[in-house]
Each structure stands twice: as structure tokens, then as C-alpha cells.
Amino acid sequence: MEVVARQLLLLYLALMPKESMGNNEKTEVFLEVFGNGEIRSQTEETLRRAASQLTLSVTETLETATHASLNTTLLKFKERDELARIFKLWTQPRPSSSSSECAAPVLMSTAWDYRVRQHLGARYDSKKSCFDWDLTMKLHEKGCGVINKQQYAQWRERGLAFEMREGVYQRTNPSLLSSRVFSQKGGKVSYRGYWGDIVSSPYLSFGIETADKSLLRTQNGQHIKTAQDISFANVQELFQSLSSRRGCPTTSQSDAKAEEPTPEADRNSATINDLMHLNGISVTFLPSDSLYKLPEKQKYSHFFNTIYFSASCVHQLGPTMRQIAAPDAVLVVELAKYILDLSKEQVAGFAEKVASVALEAEFEAWRDEKSDDVHAVFVPQRK
């Protein structure tokens, strides 16, 4: 449920109206929460306020969603309780050194270094060379030349991908922490820490492709702009597109209120009701075990027009997907191109495995579009 909590948080930030936070600042805060293990104190305050609002939304919403794009009404009660527990964890103030009431919080710097040590093993002492090898011989070779050496090394070293303002990035980003169960001495032990990506980088999501070719210009073989610059430009453009789909305010007072200067105390805070309502868009979260149960429900029969599987979920792609896929549905499956620890042969083998699994589920390759080797696209087989 930590993943669901984080998705709700990112949606919340994306939907904040310009009256509460300008587009530039919103882009910076979003990327900070999205890709940084450590954030600024101002961002931490924004995150806490968002978590407080999301707690109310999750606990007080029983049958009708408080916001169409944050709809958790179909989750089980125990899942909503777990979300509320996670959001409460995010809103807890950092204990002072004299406080002994609660357990010591997880420091991202410690959690990150633990993962790097585990990953590199004996190579830890020459980690900078390892980082450089992964960037130049793997990511750059895969077409990600715009990822900057210094920025990538800093992210590999301490989990800091986006540093767009002069500021101190030292507060743990709680939305990246989660619990993981390990087997230990015959029993199971839960550890809270950071268990996400420490190799490929958050730059892949928004920072390596752009329609604005000026951002991809090179000089003497070096990129002028970085993946951080491209991420900022792309996310900012996405937020402008969201704003253009904003629905009309329900009352005329909303217009008048929007034109008044926002007091500094109210900036960066928005209640669920203040968030942008988007024309024709809603986001509904389903229970974590729903993939297997959707085919049993009549309302989801041939319902979904697009189905997306990440590389880590391919094993869940089975024949029952046909029952929930619309006749003209598109199935998109992430391939293993950017899993850097795999060999070329393993990456190619994974793509073959995906094609085989899709065929067993009665989906065929989409012929109209050349595969981009990042995703495989399929459509239902014609009978």
C-alpha cells in the first residue's frame, strides 16, 4: 500500500491549483518528491499537508469519492486503514534528540548507503568507477546520452536526482520508504527502508525524450542541456496540459477568490476540495488483489481499453486478461531495456518471453507500429 499512498500523493501534487502553487514551483516540488531520497524543508511541509488531507479523504470517504481523481472508495477497509497509517507516518514531526517516545526514524542517507553497499559488495570502494561504467557503457549506449555524469553520480551516491534550487536537501522523503519482509533465523522480520531503484535513475521517466529538439542540442559532442532540464520542461508542459482540462468552478465566488492575492500562510496548502477537477478524467484505485478477481465481475467484462504491465508484473499476465480487455484494447508491456544488470542476451530473452506470455493470453503483436524496444504493444487476437 506504500506504492498506492505515493501515487495518491503525486496525483495530489499534480492537481494543486495555481492559486496555491505556481506551475514552476509545482514542477520542482513534484520532481523532488518523485525522484529525490532527500528533500528540502519547504517540500517536507507541503508533503505533510498533502498527507493530512489524503488521510481525511481515505478515512472519511465511504461510498462517494471526495475527488474524482483520488477515488479510493473501492479499496477494502483494511487497505484504507493501512493507507491512513502510512499517511500518519508521513505527517509525524521529526522527534527531537531528547525525545524517546517513538522509535528512531529511518534516515534516507543510511538506508540508501546500505543498498549501495549491498549492491556493489567488494566494488564499493571503487563505486565512482562503477557509477561511471553504468552510465557511459550502459545508459549512454542505450540512447540516454543526455543524462549528465555529475548528476547521475550524485543520484547513485545519495539518491538526489533533482536539485533545481539553492537549498539544503537533507530531509528524508518518507514517500520512498517502505517495509520489506526478510527471512531471518527461521522466522520473518520486517525492515523499513528504501527498496527501490538505485541503478537506472528517475531520469528515464521524464528526462530522456522531448519534442523540443533544442533541448537535445550538443556542442563538441556534449549535451548542452541535462536530463534534469528535460524532466523539468516535460513535467511543466504536462501540468500546463492538466490546467487546460480544468473544469469550471462551481460558484462565481471561486473566480473572485482566485484573483485575490494568496496569503503566504495559505500558499502551498490546498484541501481536497481546492484541487483541480479535470474534465473527463477520473482515477479509481482498485484492491491489490483485484487483477485476479476483475474477470469474475460482469461490470469489468471487456471494459478496459488500455492495459499496462510493468516488467516486474509480466508473470501476472494470463488468459483471463482477454475477459476484461475491450475488443479494440491495447496491451502495453514494459521490457527490460533499462534493467542495467541484465546482459543483452537476457534482455532479448525477456522480450521473447513477453511475446510468448502475451500469445498464451491470446494477444498478438501490434503490427502497425515498430517496437521501440522499451515497450511491447499487443492487441487481442482476431478470431
C-alpha positions as CSV (number, residue, x, y, z in Angstrom):
1,M,0.0,0.0,0.0
2,E,3.0,2.3,0.2
3,V,3.0,2.4,-3.6
4,V,-0.7,3.4,-3.6
5,A,0.0,6.1,-1.0
6,R,2.8,7.5,-3.1
7,Q,0.6,7.5,-6.3
8,L,-2.1,9.4,-4.4
9,L,0.5,11.9,-3.2
10,L,1.9,12.5,-6.7
11,L,-1.6,12.9,-8.1
12,Y,-2.4,15.3,-5.3
13,L,0.6,17.5,-6.1
14,A,-0.2,17.4,-9.8
15,L,-3.7,18.6,-9.1
16,M,-2.8,21.5,-6.9
17,P,-4.3,24.7,-8.4
18,K,-2.1,27.7,-9.5
19,E,-3.7,29.7,-6.7
20,S,-1.9,27.5,-4.2
21,M,1.3,26.9,-6.1
22,G,2.6,28.3,-9.4
23,N,3.5,26.0,-12.2
24,N,7.3,26.4,-11.9
25,E,7.2,25.7,-8.2
26,K,4.8,22.8,-8.6
27,T,7.1,21.2,-11.2
28,E,10.1,21.5,-8.8
29,V,8.2,20.1,-5.8
30,F,6.7,17.2,-7.9
31,L,10.1,16.2,-9.3
32,E,11.7,16.5,-5.8
33,V,9.1,14.1,-4.3
34,F,9.2,11.9,-7.3
35,G,13.0,11.4,-7.6
36,N,14.8,12.5,-4.5
37,G,15.6,10.4,-1.5
38,E,16.1,13.7,0.5
39,I,14.1,16.9,0.1
40,R,14.1,20.5,1.3
41,S,12.3,21.5,4.4
42,Q,9.7,23.5,2.4
43,T,8.9,20.5,0.3
44,E,8.6,18.4,3.5
45,E,5.9,20.8,4.8
46,T,4.0,20.6,1.5
47,L,4.2,16.8,1.7
48,R,2.9,16.7,5.3
49,R,0.0,18.9,4.5
50,A,-0.9,16.8,1.5
51,A,-0.7,13.6,3.6
52,S,-3.0,15.2,6.2
53,Q,-5.6,15.9,3.5
54,L,-5.2,12.5,2.0
55,T,-5.8,10.9,5.4
56,L,-9.1,12.7,5.7
57,S,-10.0,11.7,2.1
58,V,-9.3,8.0,2.7
59,T,-10.9,7.7,6.1
60,E,-14.0,9.8,5.6
61,T,-14.8,8.6,2.1
62,L,-17.1,5.6,2.3
63,E,-19.2,5.5,-0.8
64,T,-18.7,8.7,-2.7
65,A,-15.2,9.9,-3.6
66,T,-14.1,13.4,-2.3
67,H,-12.3,13.9,-5.6
68,A,-12.8,12.1,-8.9
69,S,-9.0,11.6,-9.4
70,L,-8.4,10.3,-5.9
71,N,-11.1,7.7,-5.7
72,T,-10.3,5.1,-3.0
73,T,-13.9,4.0,-2.4
74,L,-13.4,0.6,-3.9
75,L,-10.5,-0.3,-1.7
76,K,-11.0,-2.8,1.2
77,F,-11.4,-1.3,4.7
78,K,-8.1,-2.8,5.8
79,E,-6.4,-1.3,2.8
80,R,-7.8,2.1,3.6
81,D,-6.7,1.7,7.3
82,E,-3.2,0.9,6.0
83,L,-3.2,4.0,3.8
84,A,-4.3,6.1,6.8
85,R,-1.5,4.6,8.9
86,I,1.1,5.4,6.2
87,F,-0.1,9.0,5.7
88,K,0.0,9.4,9.5
89,L,3.6,8.2,9.5
90,W,4.4,10.8,6.9
91,T,2.9,13.7,9.0
92,Q,4.7,12.9,12.2
93,P,7.1,15.6,13.1
94,R,10.8,14.6,13.4
95,P,11.5,13.7,17.0
96,S,13.9,16.0,18.8
97,S,17.2,14.5,20.1
98,S,15.7,14.5,23.6
99,S,12.6,12.6,22.6
100,S,12.5,9.0,23.4
101,E,8.8,8.4,22.8
102,C,9.0,6.9,19.3
103,A,11.4,4.6,17.5
104,A,14.2,6.4,15.7
105,P,13.1,7.4,12.2
106,V,14.7,5.8,9.2
107,L,17.3,8.2,7.7
108,M,17.4,8.0,3.9
109,S,21.1,8.6,3.8
110,T,21.6,5.5,5.9
111,A,19.0,3.4,4.0
112,W,20.5,4.5,0.6
113,D,24.1,3.7,1.6
114,Y,23.0,0.3,2.9
115,R,21.5,-0.5,-0.5
116,V,24.6,0.7,-2.4
117,R,26.9,-1.4,-0.2
118,Q,24.7,-4.5,-0.7
119,H,24.6,-4.0,-4.5
120,L,28.3,-3.3,-5.1
121,G,29.8,-5.6,-2.4
122,A,33.6,-5.6,-2.8
123,R,33.4,-2.9,-5.5
124,Y,32.0,-0.4,-3.0
125,D,35.4,1.2,-2.5
126,S,35.7,2.0,-6.3
127,K,32.0,2.9,-6.5
128,K,32.6,6.1,-8.6
129,S,34.2,4.0,-11.3
130,C,31.2,1.6,-11.2
131,F,28.8,4.6,-11.5
132,D,30.7,5.9,-14.5
133,W,30.7,2.5,-16.2
134,D,27.0,2.0,-15.8
135,L,26.4,5.5,-17.2
136,T,28.8,5.5,-20.2
137,M,28.8,1.8,-21.1
138,K,25.1,1.1,-20.4
139,L,22.8,4.1,-20.2
140,H,24.6,6.2,-22.8
141,E,24.9,3.1,-25.1
142,K,21.1,2.7,-24.8
143,G,20.5,6.2,-26.1
144,C,20.4,8.1,-22.8
145,G,23.4,10.4,-23.6
146,V,21.6,13.4,-22.2
147,I,22.0,12.0,-18.6
148,N,24.7,14.2,-17.1
149,K,27.7,12.5,-15.5
150,Q,27.8,14.6,-12.3
151,Q,24.0,14.5,-11.8
152,Y,23.9,10.7,-12.3
153,A,26.9,10.2,-9.9
154,Q,25.2,12.3,-7.3
155,W,22.0,10.3,-7.6
156,R,23.9,7.0,-7.3
157,E,25.8,8.3,-4.3
158,R,23.0,9.7,-2.2
159,G,19.6,9.4,-4.1
160,L,19.5,13.1,-5.1
161,A,18.3,13.4,-8.8
162,F,16.7,16.8,-9.0
163,E,18.4,19.8,-7.4
164,M,16.8,22.8,-9.1
165,R,17.0,25.4,-6.3
166,E,19.7,26.6,-4.0
167,G,18.7,24.8,-0.8
168,V,19.5,22.1,1.6
169,Y,18.3,18.7,0.6
170,Q,18.6,16.8,3.9
171,R,15.0,15.8,5.0
172,T,14.1,12.2,4.3
173,N,11.5,11.8,1.6
174,P,9.1,9.4,3.5
175,S,7.1,8.5,0.4
176,L,10.1,6.5,-0.9
177,L,10.4,4.4,2.3
178,S,8.5,1.1,2.7
179,S,8.6,-2.1,4.7
180,R,10.0,-5.3,3.3
181,V,9.9,-8.8,4.9
182,F,13.0,-10.8,5.2
183,S,13.6,-14.4,6.3
184,Q,15.9,-14.5,9.3
185,K,16.9,-17.4,11.6
186,G,13.9,-19.4,10.7
187,G,11.4,-16.5,11.2
188,K,10.3,-13.4,9.2
189,V,11.4,-9.9,10.1
190,S,10.1,-6.7,8.6
191,Y,12.6,-3.9,7.9
192,R,11.6,-0.3,7.0
193,G,14.0,1.2,4.4
194,Y,14.4,2.2,0.8
195,W,13.9,-0.8,-1.6
196,G,13.5,1.0,-5.0
197,D,15.8,1.6,-7.9
198,I,19.5,2.5,-7.2
199,V,20.9,1.9,-10.7
200,S,18.8,3.1,-13.6
201,S,17.7,6.6,-12.3
202,P,14.5,8.6,-12.2
203,Y,15.7,10.5,-15.3
204,L,14.3,7.7,-17.5
205,S,10.7,8.7,-16.7
206,F,10.6,12.3,-18.0
207,G,14.2,13.2,-18.9
208,I,15.4,11.4,-22.0
209,E,12.8,12.2,-24.6
210,T,11.4,15.5,-25.8
211,A,9.6,17.0,-28.8
212,D,11.7,20.2,-28.3
213,K,14.8,19.4,-30.2
214,S,16.6,22.5,-28.9
215,L,16.9,20.6,-25.5
216,L,18.8,17.8,-27.2
217,R,21.5,20.0,-28.9
218,T,25.1,19.1,-28.4
219,Q,28.3,21.2,-28.5
220,N,31.6,19.5,-29.1
221,G,29.9,16.1,-28.6
222,Q,28.5,17.1,-25.2
223,H,24.8,17.8,-24.5
224,I,24.1,21.4,-23.6
225,K,21.0,20.5,-21.5
226,T,20.7,17.7,-19.0
227,A,18.1,15.1,-18.2
228,Q,17.1,17.3,-15.2
229,D,16.4,20.2,-17.6
230,I,14.4,18.0,-19.9
231,S,12.5,16.4,-17.0
232,F,11.5,19.9,-15.8
233,A,10.4,21.0,-19.3
234,N,8.3,17.9,-19.8
235,V,6.6,17.9,-16.4
236,Q,5.9,21.6,-16.7
237,E,4.3,21.0,-20.1
238,L,2.2,18.1,-18.6
239,F,1.0,20.4,-15.8
240,Q,0.0,23.1,-18.3
241,S,-2.0,20.5,-20.2
242,L,-3.7,19.4,-17.0
243,S,-4.6,23.1,-16.2
244,S,-6.2,23.4,-19.7
245,R,-8.5,20.5,-18.9
246,R,-9.6,22.1,-15.6
247,G,-13.4,22.1,-15.1
248,C,-15.3,25.3,-14.4
249,P,-15.6,26.4,-10.7
250,T,-19.0,25.6,-9.2
251,T,-19.7,29.1,-8.0
252,S,-18.9,32.6,-9.1
253,Q,-17.2,33.3,-5.8
254,S,-14.4,30.9,-6.9
255,D,-13.4,33.3,-9.6
256,A,-13.3,36.3,-7.3
257,K,-11.3,34.3,-4.8
258,A,-8.8,33.2,-7.4
259,E,-8.0,36.8,-8.3
260,E,-7.2,37.8,-4.8
261,P,-3.5,37.6,-3.8
262,T,-2.9,34.4,-1.8
263,P,-1.7,35.0,1.8
264,E,1.8,33.5,2.3
265,A,0.4,31.2,5.1
266,D,-2.1,29.6,2.7
267,R,0.3,29.1,-0.1
268,N,1.4,25.5,-0.9
269,S,-1.6,24.2,1.0
270,A,-4.8,23.0,-0.6
271,T,-7.7,21.0,0.7
272,I,-9.0,18.1,-1.3
273,N,-11.9,20.4,-2.5
274,D,-9.4,23.0,-3.7
275,L,-7.7,20.6,-6.1
276,M,-8.3,20.9,-9.8
277,H,-11.2,19.0,-11.2
278,L,-10.4,17.8,-14.7
279,N,-13.0,17.4,-17.5
280,G,-13.4,13.8,-18.5
281,I,-10.8,12.4,-16.1
282,S,-11.1,10.2,-13.0
283,V,-8.7,7.9,-11.3
284,T,-10.1,4.9,-9.3
285,F,-7.9,2.7,-7.2
286,L,-8.8,-1.0,-7.1
287,P,-7.9,-3.5,-4.3
288,S,-4.5,-5.0,-4.5
289,D,-5.8,-8.5,-5.4
290,S,-8.2,-7.2,-8.0
291,L,-6.3,-8.4,-11.1
292,Y,-7.4,-11.9,-10.5
293,K,-11.0,-11.0,-9.5
294,L,-11.9,-8.5,-12.2
295,P,-12.7,-11.2,-14.8
296,E,-15.4,-12.6,-12.3
297,K,-17.3,-9.3,-12.3
298,Q,-19.8,-8.5,-15.1
299,K,-19.1,-4.7,-14.9
300,Y,-15.5,-5.3,-16.0
301,S,-16.3,-7.6,-18.8
302,H,-14.4,-6.3,-21.9
303,F,-14.2,-3.0,-20.1
304,F,-10.6,-1.8,-20.4
305,N,-9.3,0.0,-23.5
306,T,-5.7,0.1,-22.3
307,I,-3.9,-2.4,-20.0
308,Y,-0.3,-1.7,-18.9
309,F,2.1,-4.2,-17.3
310,S,5.4,-3.2,-15.8
311,A,8.4,-5.6,-16.4
312,S,8.1,-6.8,-12.8
313,C,4.4,-7.8,-13.2
314,V,4.6,-9.8,-16.5
315,H,4.2,-13.1,-14.6
316,Q,0.6,-11.9,-13.8
317,L,-0.3,-11.6,-17.5
318,G,-2.7,-14.6,-18.1
319,P,-5.6,-15.7,-20.3
320,T,-8.1,-14.0,-18.1
321,M,-6.9,-10.6,-19.4
322,R,-8.9,-11.2,-22.5
323,Q,-12.1,-11.2,-20.5
324,I,-11.5,-7.7,-19.2
325,A,-10.0,-6.3,-22.4
326,A,-12.2,-4.4,-24.8
327,P,-12.4,-5.8,-28.4
328,D,-10.1,-2.9,-29.6
329,A,-7.9,-2.9,-26.4
330,V,-4.2,-2.2,-26.4
331,L,-1.9,-4.2,-24.1
332,V,1.4,-2.4,-23.3
333,V,4.2,-4.4,-21.6
334,E,7.4,-2.8,-20.3
335,L,10.5,-4.6,-21.5
336,A,13.8,-5.0,-19.7
337,K,15.9,-2.5,-21.7
338,Y,16.7,-0.3,-18.7
339,I,17.4,-3.0,-16.2
340,L,21.1,-2.4,-16.3
341,D,22.3,-5.6,-14.5
342,L,20.9,-7.8,-17.3
343,S,23.1,-8.8,-20.3
344,K,21.9,-8.2,-23.9
345,E,21.0,-11.8,-24.2
346,Q,18.9,-11.7,-21.1
347,V,17.1,-8.5,-22.3
348,A,16.4,-10.2,-25.6
349,G,15.2,-13.3,-23.9
350,F,12.9,-11.3,-21.7
351,A,11.3,-9.7,-24.8
352,E,10.8,-13.2,-26.3
353,K,9.2,-14.4,-23.0
354,V,6.8,-11.4,-23.0
355,A,5.7,-12.2,-26.6
356,S,5.2,-15.8,-25.6
357,V,3.2,-15.0,-22.5
358,A,1.0,-12.5,-24.5
359,L,0.4,-15.1,-27.1
360,E,-0.8,-17.6,-24.5
361,A,-3.1,-14.9,-23.2
362,E,-4.5,-14.6,-26.8
363,F,-2.9,-11.2,-27.6
364,E,-0.8,-10.7,-30.8
365,A,1.8,-8.1,-31.6
366,W,0.5,-4.8,-32.9
367,R,1.9,-4.7,-36.4
368,D,1.2,-1.1,-37.3
369,E,3.9,0.3,-35.1
370,K,7.5,-0.6,-35.0
371,S,8.5,-1.7,-31.5
372,D,10.7,0.8,-29.6
373,D,12.4,-1.9,-27.5
374,V,11.2,-0.2,-24.3
375,H,7.7,-1.5,-24.6
376,A,6.0,-4.3,-26.4
377,V,2.5,-3.5,-27.7
378,F,-0.2,-6.1,-28.3
379,V,-3.9,-6.3,-29.4
380,P,-6.4,-9.1,-28.8
381,Q,-6.1,-11.9,-31.4
382,R,-8.7,-11.7,-34.1
383,K,-10.8,-14.9,-34.2
